[in-house]
Every structure is written in C-alpha cells, then in structure tokens.
Amino acid sequence: MSTWQENIVARDSTPSAANSLDHVTVLRCDPALCTSPPSVSPLAAAAELFAALDAAGIRYGMIQDMASLPEALAGRDDMDMLLDKQDYPAFCGIMAQLHGLRSVSLSCYDNACAGREDWFVPDFSRSAYLHIDLHVGIRVGWEFRKRYLAFDYAAIEQWEHLSIAGISIPVASAEAEIGLAIGRFAFRLRAWPWTQWLAVPGDWGNKLARLPLLSGKPEECVIEYDGGPNGKVTCRIRPSDSGIEVHRADLARLRRSIRHRCGFSSGSGLADATIHVIRKASYLSLRVLGRVLPGSVPAKRRALTGGLVVALVGPDGLGKSTQTNLLARTFAWKFGCAQVYVGTGEGNGWWFRKGLQNLLAPRRRHFKAMIQRDRKEPGSGAKGKALAAGLALWGVLIAIERYGVVKRAHRWATRGLIVVCDRWPQTLQKGYLDGPMIPSNLPAVPGIAALARFEEWLYQKMNECKPDLTLHLVSDFAVSQSRKPGEISKEGFEARMSLMAELRALDKDIRVIDASANTETINGNLFKQIWLSL
C-alpha cells in the first residue's frame, strides 16, 4: 500500500455506522488531513453528530470532496453523505435530538431531486452550523434533470476511515470515489464529436495511483460498474493536467447501462436535454430577478418550516446593528436571508428621506427651539407654526417608510427568507423606540390633527404585523456609554428600558438577551433563539 493508507485491513462481523455487513474497511490517514491540524477547529456539533450516528449503528459514509472535510467540520463547507435508505428514520431521530433542520430548494434548482436533502446541525457555542448534503440514493443525469438512480449505499463495497482532529469519519474508497464522480459526470460531459477522451475535473492525483492498471497500457486505469443483467461495464481512465480523462465510448456504454437499469429506453435522451434547458433557464431567470428585485422570488434554499421575521430591539449602544449584520451573514451562508432597518439613524432607508434628513440635520436644534418658543408664546410668529406643520409631515413620512419596511419584511418571510430587523415600531409611547413621532402639544395649526391621526393609524397597522420573534437586548447604562459614548443620555436610556419592560409585560413571547456580555456570547444567544424558532 502507498503512504496514503496504513496497512490495516479488517473485516467487520457486526453492523456499524461506518460500514454494512461483510464490507471491507480500510483505516486510511491522508497526510494532508491527519499529520497537520486543520486550520479551523471542528465544531463541537460535528463530534456529537458522528458519535450519535456510530452509536445508533447507522450505515453512512462521505462520498466526495474529502480534502474539504476539515473545512466542512468547521462549518465552512458542505459534506456529501450517503445513507442507507433503511436507516433514514433513525437518522431523522438523531437530527431531531441535535436540533437539526432540513431545508427545501427551488423546484428548478439542480439539487432538487428525489433522494437528496439538505440538513443543518447547529453549534450554539460557535454560532455556526454544519451543512450535510444527504443522499439516500445517488441520482445522475443532466445538471437540472437528475432522474436516474445509479448508486446506493450497498453499491459501495469498500469504505475507509479518515481521522480528523479526533473525529473518525467513514469515507468511500479511492476507487469508489472516482467511480461515483465519473457516474455523476457521465450525462454532463460535452466535447467535440472527434474528441476521444473527455476530461473529468477534480484533483485525483493520489487516488488515481491506487487503481488497477490496464494490461499493456501503463498510463490507463480501469473502473468497473455493475451493469445488472448485462454484466460489468468498464471505463478506461487516464491522468490529465486538469484531472482525469474518460474514454468517450466507455462513457456512452455507462450511460446506456444506467438508463437501462432504471427502466428507461436507450434513446437519445432528447426529453432530458429539453427539460434541463427549460429548468436551467427558469433558474437563471429567477436568480437574476432576485438580484434586481430582492425578495421578489423564493430563496434558492429555505428552511422547511418557512421564513421568519426577527426583530432586535434595544437602546443605542447595545449592539443591535452589529448583531444584525453578524446574524444575517451567518444565516445567509446557506439560507435565504435579508436584513432591514426600521430606524432613522445611519442604517439603510428611503433615499428621499435620507437626503432630506442630511439637509435639515445641521439646523435641527434651531428648528426645535423655534417650535418650543411658539408653544410658550402662542401667536408669536408664523415660522413656528410652519415648522410645527413640517414636523408633523416629517413624522408621517417616517411612518409611511416604516410601514413599507414592516410589510416588506413579512412579504419576504412568506417567500421563505429569514428577515433580521434592526429595531421594530411600537405604539405604547411616542418619541421612544421607533414609536409615533408627532408630539401631542404642537401649536394649533390646521391639518396637524389629521396628520397625527393618520400617523397613529399607520402605527396601529404596523402593530398588527408583529414579528415572529422579538428579542430585547438589555443591559445597564454603563455598557451603552462604553460602546457609544455620548450617544444617549442616562434619562433617555432608562426611559427606553422602562418602556421595553412594559412591552414585555404586554407580550409574554418577547425574549430577553443580556447585552452586557462580549459580542461572541451575545451572538451565540441570539443565534440559538432564532434557530430554535425556525
């Protein structure tokens, strides 16, 4: 054996999570993975998951991209797992214990086929999750038309083990991994009619060296497939600069064999090509539309339970914006996710309101002073009344913008997106926590009362569109001052905290998060609350 593997070969006599009865197991150690520690430590959820699978005797194994397993265990890449169909119920039970989550994909997406699912396992301590591409049967075909069930767990006779940071993982043998790759690309490789050898992309260097050589041709190897009643189907392969090359005639025989074993005729596959083109065009059109009009189409991948509107509420300086950005980035790695801003500060907003606000901000204090003077001395001048009317119009403008943001957040959630909101409107008290803005003691100017009623109506409509999950960030004034000195006064901070307590008394579903901890701890608590609500 080469340095790729240890000379330990054993035959199991009892079923285990790594292999089925009478399957040969080779304990393998890839020097790139085992002799040097991974750049990022694996998630604790990874060790817990594989330990639970092994303890339950589930038959599974990894089938491709072995070099990326360290990154996958750290929650930075995918891992492709092949599972015995009979063990699927037990697998789902383990996922339920680990708070695993399954997602659904667009029907025209290339991975949306029977026997393949996306599963996610959370690690609350690291605010991350594992992504498992689960296959209970490997289907092949055109990229957007994978309808031929070509392989299952029993088709792989040899499983090996990789040990990564103390986690033992069953993986397909080198020969099986190359065979699966060729099978997946059999219907997708295209070349000129006169090209005899077709290239299969990938890094197959060490794996190719372990295959049996073809007699009389030292540079060529051979892969065998079970062709059913027609006997074995062989594919000649050879190394190339970009990976490996497969003989065109052998690949054609493999396609015919797969189609025949799945009960299809050995025709040209024109229907497959047509459906592939239609689905791919639909998928690309939806992706473009989603970029031009965000949230207008369902997400490519979304939680099985649907979307979620999450609102982070708290006084200034407790990290709402920071945590909103972190959460959106975490969930957007694999799920459809969006973030919205409901305030009037530095966050995103309507361009007209932002421009007007920047124009009037330098004279804000002067305008307030004139309005206050007109309150104390009624009839002292028309400027104060004009400014009062302008303030009322400004409050209505903000209310209209917030109403649009609230409706948009819920509209996106109905399409499967996780919407993380920085702030959320309330109607309990004016002037605080994004509540109504028109003061009740403005000068008696015609039309202001009507504007105030219209603003109140908008906030009542917003109050009917409650978030699916509201998270209150709470702490003391010292924490806010240390993070944003001078951003808010102590009286203003205490008034907001008192108002939040009143809101929690009215709504028992509001969750409280301690915002005095460090950023990572707060993010972990928020991540856990959101994940358990999906």
N, C-alpha and C positions, 0 to 999 in steps of 0.2 A: 504493500500500500504506500501511497505518496505521503508527504508531510501534511497533506490536507486532512488526513484522518489518522486516528490511533488504531493500532492493531488489536482492537477489542471487538469481537463479533459474538453476539449472543442470540439465542432463540428463546422468546418468551413462551411460557406454558400457561400463562393466565392473561386475561384481557387487562389492558391498562389504558390510561389516557393517551399514551404515545403511540400504541400500535395494536392491531387486532390479533386474533389467534393465528399462530403459525406465520406471522410476518417477521422477517429478519430485521433486526435493529442494529444499526452501526452507531457507536458513540463517536461523534465527529467533533473536532475542535478546529475551527477556522482560525488561523493565526491572527488574522486582521481583527477578529472579534474577541478572541479568548486571551491572547497574550497581553493585550493592552486594554486598559479600562475604557469604556465608552466615554465620549466627550461629555455626555449629559447622563446623569444617573437615572435609571429606570424609575417610573412611577411606582409607588407602593401598591397601587391597584393592580399592576402587572403581575407582581409576585403572588398577590392574593388570588387573582383570576386563575393563573396556571396551576396553583396549588389546589384550588377548588375543582378544576377540571380533572386533574390527576386523581384526586381523592374519590371523585364520583365515577372513575373508570370510563370516562368519555373518550371515544376514539376520534382524534383530530390531528391535524398537522399543518404546518405552514408550507405553502406550495410555490412561492416565488419571491423575488427580491430579498434574498437572505441577507445581503450586505446592508440593507436598510433597517434590519431588525433592531439594532441599538437605538436608532432614532425613533422607531415606532414604539418601542417600550418606554421611551421618554415622552411620548405624546406629541411627537413632531412629524410622524409619517404614518402611513397605513400599513396594516399587516393582513395578508391574504390567508385565511384559514379555511381548510377543507374539513368538513364534519361529516361523520357517518349519519345518514338520514335517521336511523333508528334512535340516535342519541339526541336528536333535536329537542324533544320535550325536556329532557334533563338539562340541556344547555340553557334553555329559556328559564328554567327554575333557578339556575345559578345566576343568570343575569338579573333576575328579579331580586335576589338576595344582595347583589352588589350594586343595586340601583341602576342597572344597565338600561339603556334607552335605544330603541330602534327607530330608524328614520325611513321615510319614503322619498322616492325620486320622481322627477317628471316622467310621464309615461313614454315620452320620446327620447329620454336620456339613454345613452349607450349601455349603462349598467342596469337598467330596469328590465330584468328578465327573471323568469321563474327559477327558484333555487339559489338566488343571490340576495343577500340582505346587508345593510349597514348597521352595525351595532357599536355602541359607545359606552365605555365604562368610566365613571368619574373618579378622580382622585381629589377629594376635597382639600387635602392638606397642601396641594400644589396648584389648585385652581386650574386643573387641566383634565384631559380625558384621553383614553385610548380609542383608536378607531380600528375596528375589525371589519374587513370585507369578508363576510361569511358566505361560504359556498357549501350547499348540501349536495350539489352536483355541478360539475363544470360544463357550462354550455358554450359552444363555439359557433362561429358563423361570421357574417358581415358585422362591421363595428356596431351598427344600430339594428341588427337582425340576428341575434344570437339565439337560435331556436333548436340547435342540435345538441342533445345531451351526450357528450363524448366521454366523460370520465366521472367516476365517483370515488369514494374513499377506498373501496375494495379493489379498484383497478391499480392502485399503487401498492406493489408487493414489498417494497423496502422503504422503511422510514429510518431516519437517523436523528441524532440529538445534537443540538448546539447548547452550550452553556454560556450565558451572557450575564455577567455581574451576579452570578449565583443562581440565575433562573434557567432551568433546563427546559428546552423547547423542542418538541419533535418537528422535524422538517423533512421534506421529500428528498430522496437521494438525488445525486447529481444527474444521473440518467433520467430519473422520473421528472426532474425539474425541466430539463431540456426537452423531453418528450411533450410535457404539458405546454411549454412555450411554442413549440412547433405546431401542436394541435390548435392552439388559440390563434396563431397567425396563418393557418392553412387557408382560411377563406378570405384573408385580408391582404395578403402579399400581392403586389402588382408589379409587372415588369414588361419589357418589350417581348413580343412573341418569339424572337430569336434568342432570347436570354435563356441559357440552360440552367443556371444556378441563381436562386433567389436568396437575398440576404434577410436574416432574422436579427433585428437589433438586440443588443444586450452585451453584457460583459460575461463571457462564458469561458475565460481562459483556463482556470484550474479544473472546472467541471468537465470541459471537453477532453482534457488529458486522461480522464478516468474511463472513457468509453472504449468498447472493443473496436479495434481497427479492422477495416475491411481487407480481406485477404488479397494480396497483390497490389494494394493501393495504400501505401503507408500514410498518406495525408487524409484519407477519408475514414470516417467512422460510420456506424450504423445504429439506428434506433428502431426497435420493434414495437408494433402495436397489435393489440388483439383485434383481429378483423371479424370475429364471430364465426359464422359458418364458412366463411371464405378463407379461414386460416389467418396466418400472420401477415401483417403489412409492414414492410420495412421502408425506412427513409435514410438515404445516404446524406451525410452532412460533412462539411469540412470547415476549417477555420478561415476567417477573413479579417480584414482590417477593422470592419465595423461590427464584428460579432461572429456569427456562423452563417454558412450558406447551405441551402437545402436544394436537392435536385428537383427540377420542375416536374418531371414525370412521376417521381415518388410522391410529391405533394398532391398531384392530381389523383393518384390512387388512394391516398389517405382521405381526401375529401369525399370521393365516391364511397369509400368504406364507411365513413361516419354517417353519411346521408342514408346509406342502405340499412345500417344497423338501427337507425332511428325511425325507419319505416317510410322514408321518402324515396322517390324515384331518383334515378341517376341523371336527371335532366341538367340543363344548363344553369339553373338557378336564377332565371330572369326575374321571377317574383321576388326573390330575396334582394336582388340588386335594386329593384324598383322601390320596395318598402324601405330599404336602407337609405336611399336618396331622399325619399319623402320625409322620413323621420329626422334625418340629419338636417335637412333644410328647415324643418319646423323648429328643431332645437336651436340652430344658429339664429333663426329669426327671433325666437323668444329671448335668447341671450342679448341680442342687440337691442330689442325693445326694452328689456330690463335695465340696460345701461342708459338708454335715452330717457326713459321714464321710470325711475327707481320705484320699486314696489308695485308696478302695474301688472306683473305676472307672478305666478307662484315661484318660490325659490327652487333652484335646481335640486336641493336636498333639504328636507324639513322634518321636524320631529313628528313621529307617528300620531301624537296627541294633538298636533296643530300648533298654531302660533301662540304668542304670549306677549302681553303688554306689561312691562315692568317699569315702575316709577320710583326714582330715588329722590327723597325729599329731606331737606335739612337746611340749617342756616349756612351762611357763607363761611368758608374756611374749613369745612369738614370733609372735603374731598369728593363732592358729587361729580364734578366734571372729570376728574382723574379716574374715578371708579367707572364712570360710564364708558370712557374710552377703553379701559382695560377689559371690561366685560364684553363690549362689542367686538373687540379684537379676538378675544378668546372664543366666543361662540361663532364668529364669522369664519373661523378656520374651516369648519365643515357644514355649518348650518346657515340657512338664510337668516341674516341678522341686519338690523338697522338701528341707528340711534337718532334721537330727536331732542331738540332743546325747546323748552316751553317758557324760558325766562326772557328778559330784555337786556341782558348783560352782553358779555363778549362772545357768547355762543352764536351758532348759526341762526339766521332769521330772514324775514322778508326783506328784500333789498331796499324797497321803498322806505320801510320803517327804519332800517339801519342807517340809510343815508340821511333821513330827516333827524334821527337821533344824534348822529355825529354833527350835524349842522347846528342844532339847538343846545347841545350839551354845554358849550362854554358859557352860555348865559342862563343856565338852568336856575342858579341861585337868585339871580336878579329877577327872573320871572316869578319865582315863588315869593320873593319879598313884596313885589307889587300886588300879587293876589292877596297876601296877608294884610297889607295896608288897606286894600279895598274892603276887606271883611270888617276891619276895625272902624273905618270911616266910610260908610255906605254913601255912594254918590260922589265920591271924591274925584272920579275920573273915569273915562271910557276905556282907558288902557287896561285897567284891572279886570273889567268885565270881559273885554276881548280875550285877555289871557285866560280867564276862567273858562270861557267857551272853548278856547283852544285846548285847555287841559282836559275838558270833557271829551272833545273829539279825539284827543290822544288816547284816552282810556278806552274809547270804543274801538279805535284802530288796533290797540293791543289785544282787546278781547276777540276781535274778528280773527286776528292772526293766531291766537292761542286756540280758538275754536277749530280753525283749519288744521292745526297741528294735532290736536286731540283726535279729530275724525280721521286724519290720515294715519295716525298710529294704529287705531283699531282696524282700519281698512287693510293695512299691511299685515296685521296679525291674522286676519281672516284668510290671507293667502299663504299662511304658514311661516311668516317671519317672526323671529324673536326681536321685539322692539324695546330697546332700553332707553328710557326717557330721563333726561336731566331736568328735574322739577315736575310738578303737576299742579294745575289750578285747584283752588279751594274757594268755598263761598261763605265760610264761617265768619271771617273778619276781613275788612277792607284794608288794603295797603300792606299786607304781610303775606309771605309765602305764595306769591303769584295769585293773589285774590283780586277782587274788583279794585279799580284804581281811582274812580271818580269820588272825591270827598263829598260827604253829605252836607257840609256847611259852606258850599260855594255861594257867591253872590247870586241874587235872584235875577238871572238872565233868561230871557225867553228861549226855550228849547233845551236848556240844560236838564230839566227834569225828565224830558222824554229820552234824552241821551242816557241818563242814569238808568232809566227803566229798561232801555234796550240792552245796556251793558249787563244789568242784573239778569235779564232773560238769557243772554248768551252764557253766562256763568252757570246758570241753572241747567242749561242744556249740557254743558261740559260736565257738570256734577253727575248727570245721569250716565255718562260714559266713564265709569270708574275703571282704573287699571285692573288687570288680572292679579297683579301682585304689587303692593305698595310697601316700600322699605324705608323706614325712618332712620336716618343717621343722627345719633345723639351723642353729646359729649358736653364738656364744660367750656366756659368762655376762654380759658387759658389756652386750650388746644386750638381754637379758632384764631386767636391772636398770634400764636406761634407760627401758624401756617400762612395767614394773610394779615399781617399787622395793619391796623387801622382800617380794615375793610368794613367793619361793622362795630357799632358801639355796644357796650355791655347791656344797656337797656334794650336796644333792638334785638340783641341775641336772646336775652331772657324772654322777651315778648314772643319771639318765634318758637322758642322751646315750649313755652306755656301753651301756645296755640296748637303745636303738634300733640301735646298731651290731651287737649280737648278733642282733636281729631281722632286719636286712638280710642278715647272713651266712647265715641260715637260709632267707630268701626273696629270691631274686635279682630278683624282679619289682618290689620296692619302689623307688620313685623318690625321689631326694633333691632338695630345693629349698633354696637358700640364703636364709635368712630375715633376713640382715643388711642387705639392700637396702631401699629405700623401699617403701611399700605398693603403689604402682602397678606397680613391677617385679616384686614377688613375685606380685601378682595376675595379671600377664601370663604369668608362667611356669606358674602353676597352671592358668590358662585353657587354655594351649596343651597341657599334658599331658592335661587332661580331654577337650578337643576331639579330639585325635588318638586317644583311646581309644574314642570313640563309633563 
